[in-house]
């Protein structure tokens, strides 16, 4: 997931968000602004954090009126401070008013994820472990939320179901066992695809290794069992730890030696970063 791919896939989703907010007209704005008037409004940061989604914020206003000008004094990934002026939006005041909430919704959500991710990544400093996101994203917001994780210093797990093979408990149950599931995946998938298997015990892990799994996901296992699992996988498969991992409890996992830690909390539990558009005036 990178900035280019996000831009390519973003417009339709931004338009859907605008259509959700404006089904026929912005009746309030049209009541107080009967005609064109050039104006400016400032983007203000209301708490410390990491900014992400500036291009998406800008695109909201451009889709309403391509004459809108947005200038920023920061870039995605920058640490911003409470009270800092981050940019100016200049254009038809009706556009500034109608696009305000949708633009801020995207920017606040993405910046909140980037901030939470940055804070969590910092807790892994000094270890070899990389922090991954998951598919636990807001419907129709995945492209934005996974981009925000990268801005915050995390890494993307598979983007969607077409992007990688992950045999979880129900897949294993449907196949009739770990060995059977891996065997069928190897037969079906192109040889270039890695096969990841979720295991809940050391016995399942041994089966997955014998079957030739490339990555072992250690799901909700005890710290002691995870340490044993990492030793068993050494030189045979990469390891990933998952299961209710949050910023508050991730420190307990840093010394285990897993290659990856995946956390749904990066996208489903990150609070927004408080931002606002203020000081609207005619120019």
C-alpha positions in Angstrom: 0.0 0.0 0.0 1.5 3.3 -1.1 0.5 6.9 -1.8 0.0 6.2 -5.5 -2.2 3.2 -5.1 -4.3 5.1 -2.5 -4.8 8.0 -4.9 -5.9 5.6 -7.7 -8.5 4.0 -5.6 -9.7 6.9 -3.5 -12.0 9.1 -5.6 -14.9 6.7 -5.7 -14.8 6.2 -2.0 -14.5 9.9 -1.3 -17.5 10.6 -3.6 -19.5 8.0 -1.7 -18.7 9.8 1.5 -19.8 13.1 0.0 -23.0 11.6 -1.3 -23.7 10.2 2.1 -23.4 13.7 3.6 -25.1 15.6 0.8 -28.1 13.6 -0.7 -29.6 16.6 -2.5 -28.1 19.9 -1.2 -26.4 21.4 1.8 -29.5 23.2 3.0 -27.8 25.2 5.8 -25.0 26.5 3.6 -27.4 27.4 0.7 -29.6 29.3 3.2 -26.8 31.6 4.3 -24.6 31.7 1.1 -26.8 32.4 -1.9 -24.0 33.1 -4.3 -20.3 32.6 -4.9 -17.9 34.2 -2.4 -14.2 33.5 -2.3 -13.0 32.6 1.2 -10.3 31.0 3.3 -10.4 28.7 6.4 -7.5 27.4 8.5 -6.8 23.7 9.4 -5.9 23.7 13.1 -4.5 20.8 15.2 -6.2 20.5 18.6 -3.9 17.8 20.1 -0.5 16.3 19.6 -0.2 13.5 17.2 0.9 12.2 13.8 -0.8 13.6 10.7 -1.9 11.3 7.9 -4.3 11.8 5.0 -3.6 15.3 3.8 -4.1 14.4 0.1 -7.4 12.8 0.9 -8.5 15.9 2.9 -7.5 18.1 -0.1 -9.2 15.8 -2.6 -12.6 16.2 -0.9 -12.6 19.9 -1.7 -11.3 19.4 -5.2 -14.0 16.9 -6.0 -16.6 19.5 -5.0 -14.8 22.3 -7.0 -11.5 21.8 -8.8 -10.7 25.4 -8.4 -10.3 25.0 -4.6 -6.7 25.6 -3.4 -5.3 23.7 -0.4 -1.8 24.5 1.0 -0.2 22.7 3.9 2.7 23.5 6.2 3.3 19.8 7.0 3.4 16.5 5.3 2.1 13.0 6.1 4.1 11.4 8.9 5.0 14.7 10.6 4.4 14.9 14.3 2.1 17.9 14.9 1.3 19.8 18.1 -1.8 21.2 19.7 -2.5 24.7 18.4 -0.4 24.3 15.2 -1.8 25.7 12.0 -1.4 22.9 9.4 -2.8 24.5 6.3 -5.3 26.8 4.5 -8.2 26.0 2.3 -9.1 28.7 -0.2 -12.1 28.7 -2.5 -15.9 29.1 -2.8 -17.1 29.5 0.8 -20.0 27.2 -0.1 -17.5 24.4 -0.9 -15.5 25.1 2.2 -18.6 24.7 4.3 -20.1 21.7 2.5 -16.8 19.7 2.4 -15.7 20.5 5.9 -17.1 17.5 7.8 -16.2 14.8 5.2 -12.7 16.1 4.8 -12.1 16.2 8.6 -13.6 12.8 9.1 -11.0 11.3 6.7 -8.1 13.3 8.1 -9.0 12.8 11.8 -9.5 9.0 11.4 -6.3 8.5 9.4 -4.3 10.7 11.7 -5.6 8.9 14.7 -4.5 5.5 13.3 -1.1 6.9 12.3 -0.7 8.3 15.9 -1.7 5.1 17.6 0.6 3.1 15.3 3.6 5.4 15.9 3.1 5.1 19.6 2.9 1.3 19.4 5.9 0.9 17.0 8.0 2.9 19.5 7.3 0.2 22.1 9.0 -2.3 19.8 12.3 -0.3 19.4 15.3 -2.5 19.9 13.6 -5.7 18.8 13.5 -7.3 15.3 9.7 -7.5 15.4 7.7 -5.7 12.8 4.2 -4.4 13.6 1.4 -5.5 11.2 -2.2 -4.4 10.7 -5.1 -6.7 9.9 -8.3 -6.8 7.9 -10.2 -5.5 10.9 -10.9 -2.2 9.1 -14.0 0.0 8.7 -16.0 -1.1 5.6 -14.9 0.9 2.6 -12.1 2.6 4.6 -9.5 0.0 4.3 -7.4 1.7 1.6 -7.2 4.8 3.8 -6.7 3.0 7.1 -3.9 0.7 5.9 -2.1 3.7 4.3 -2.3 5.4 7.7 -0.7 2.4 9.4 2.3 2.8 7.1 2.5 6.5 7.7 2.7 5.7 11.4 5.6 3.3 10.9 3.7 0.0 10.8 3.5 -2.6 8.0 0.6 -3.9 6.0 -0.5 -7.5 6.3 -2.5 -8.8 3.3 -4.8 -6.2 1.9 -7.7 -8.5 1.2 -8.7 -12.1 0.6 -7.2 -12.1 -2.8 -3.9 -10.9 -1.6 -2.6 -13.9 0.4 -3.3 -17.3 1.9 -4.0 -17.4 5.6 -5.4 -20.7 6.9 -7.3 -19.9 10.0 -9.2 -22.2 12.4 -12.3 -22.4 10.3 -10.4 -23.1 7.1 -8.5 -25.9 8.9 -11.8 -27.3 10.2 -13.4 -27.2 6.8 -10.3 -29.0 5.3 -10.2 -31.6 7.9 -7.0 -30.7 9.6 -3.8 -28.7 9.4 -1.9 -31.0 7.0 -4.9 -31.4 4.7 -5.4 -27.6 4.6 -1.8 -26.9 3.7 -1.7 -29.6 1.1 -4.8 -28.3 -0.6 -3.5 -24.7 -0.5 -0.2 -25.8 -2.1 -2.1 -27.6 -4.8 -4.4 -24.7 -5.5 -2.2 -21.6 -5.2 0.5 -20.4 -7.5 4.0 -21.5 -6.2 5.0 -17.9 -5.6 2.4 -17.6 -2.9 3.5 -18.0 0.7 1.2 -20.1 3.0 0.4 -18.8 6.5 -1.2 -21.1 9.1 -2.9 -20.0 12.3 -2.1 -22.3 15.2 -3.4 -22.4 18.8 -1.1 -25.1 20.2 2.4 -26.5 19.8 1.0 -29.7 18.4 -0.8 -27.7 15.6 2.5 -25.8 15.0 4.4 -29.1 14.5 1.8 -30.2 12.0 2.0 -27.0 10.1 5.8 -27.2 10.0 5.7 -30.8 8.8 3.2 -29.8 6.1 5.5 -27.0 4.8 3.9 -23.8 6.0 5.9 -20.7 5.3 4.6 -18.5 8.1 3.1 -19.6 11.5 0.6 -17.4 13.2 0.7 -18.0 17.0 -2.9 -17.1 18.0 -3.7 -16.4 21.6 -0.9 -18.6 22.9 0.8 -18.1 26.3 4.1 -16.3 26.4 5.9 -19.6 27.4 4.4 -21.5 24.5 5.2 -18.7 22.1 8.9 -18.8 23.1 8.9 -22.6 22.5 7.2 -22.0 19.2 9.8 -19.5 18.0 12.5 -22.0 18.8 10.7 -24.8 16.9 10.3 -22.5 13.9 13.9 -21.3 13.7 15.1 -21.7 10.1 11.9 -23.4 9.1 9.2 -20.7 9.0 8.6 -17.1 10.0 6.5 -16.4 13.0 3.6 -14.0 13.7 2.0 -13.3 17.0 -1.7 -12.3 17.1 -4.6 -12.1 19.5 -5.9 -9.0 21.3 -2.6 -7.1 21.0 -2.9 -3.5 22.0 -0.6 -0.6 22.7 -1.2 -1.3 26.4 -0.1 -5.0 26.4 2.4 -5.3 23.5 5.5 -4.7 25.7 5.1 -8.3 27.0 5.8 -9.6 23.5 9.0 -7.8 22.6 11.4 -10.3 24.0 9.8 -13.4 22.5 11.6 -13.1 19.2 8.7 -13.3 16.7 9.2 -11.8 13.3 5.8 -10.1 13.3 3.1 -8.9 15.7 -0.3 -8.2 14.1 -2.8 -6.0 15.9 -6.4 -5.3 14.8 -6.4 -2.5 17.4 -4.3 -0.3 15.0 -7.4 0.2 12.9 -10.4 -0.8 15.0 -9.5 0.9 18.3 -7.4 4.0 17.5 -9.1 7.2 18.6 -9.3 10.1 16.1 -6.8 12.9 16.2 -8.7 16.1 17.0 -8.5 18.6 14.2 -10.7 21.5 13.2 -11.3 24.1 10.4 -11.4 27.5 12.0 -11.4 31.2 11.2 -13.5 31.1 8.0 -13.5 34.5 6.3 -14.2 36.1 3.0 -11.2 37.3 0.9 
